[in-house]
Amino acid sequence: MKGKKHSEEFKQMIIELAASGKPPSQIMREYGLSSSVYYKWINSTKSVTVDEQKFTAKEVKAMKREIARLKEENEILKKAMTIFAGR
């Protein structure tokens, strides 16, 4: 059985409750959330500061995917260069 799909507004409300200092156990119990879902949402809002810029975990994950895609693209172009240089 697949889990419930929660709206972004609901997720944001839970994150705000957590930021206000309400205990996680109380939030999870009141709103019927598993601990894995609760902490996934909370951790996704944590930020990392690099050179005075803040990035959320979601943004960092997207950047890592983009870097991997660009590395793969570079490897393909390098192989194409060696093929065409050999002619």
N, C-alpha and C positions, 0 to 999 in steps of 0.2 A: 504494500500500500504506500502510495506516495504522500508526502507531507503536504500540509496546507501551504497555500501561496499567500503571503502577507503583503499588504500594500506598502508603498514607500512611506506613506504618512504614518502608518502603524509602526514601522521600523524606527522612524525618526522620533516618534513619541517615546518608544522604549529607550532609545539612546539618551534622550533628554531626561527621562526619569532616572537613569543610571548616573548621569552627570550631576543631577540635583542631590545625589547622595543616598537615594533610596537603596536599601540592601538588595543585592541580586536575587537572593532566595525569595524575597517577598515579591519582586517583579515577576519572576518566573512562575511562581505559584498563582498569582493574581491573573496573569494573562495566558497561562497554560503553555509556557514555552519550555523547551528542553534546554539544558545548560549549553549544549553544543551550538544551538541556534542563537541563544542569547550572547554567548561570548564571541561568536562569529560576527554578529552585528556590531558589538562593542569594539572588537579589534579592528574592524574595517574602518572605523572612524579615527583611529589613532594616527598621528602624523609623525613624519620624520623630517627633520630640518637639515637642509644641505645648502650651504652658502646663503643663509638667511632666507631660503625659500622652503615652504612647508609642503609636503606631499603626503596624501593619505595612502593607506595600504593598497587601496584599489588603484590609485594612480601609479604606484610603484609596480604593481603587478602588470598593468597595461604597458608601462615602459619596458619591463623585462620581456614581454611578448614581442614588442616592436623591435627591440635589440636582437632577439633571436631571429626574427624574420629578416632583418637587415643583414645579419651575419650569413644566413642561408643564401640570400640574394647575392652577396659578395662572393661567396664560394662558387656559385653558378657562373657569375661573370668572369671570375678568374679562370675557370675551366674553359669557358668559351674563348677567352683571350689566348690561352695556350693552343687551342685547336686551330684558331684562325692565324696565329703567328707561325705555326708550323707549315702553313701552305705556301 
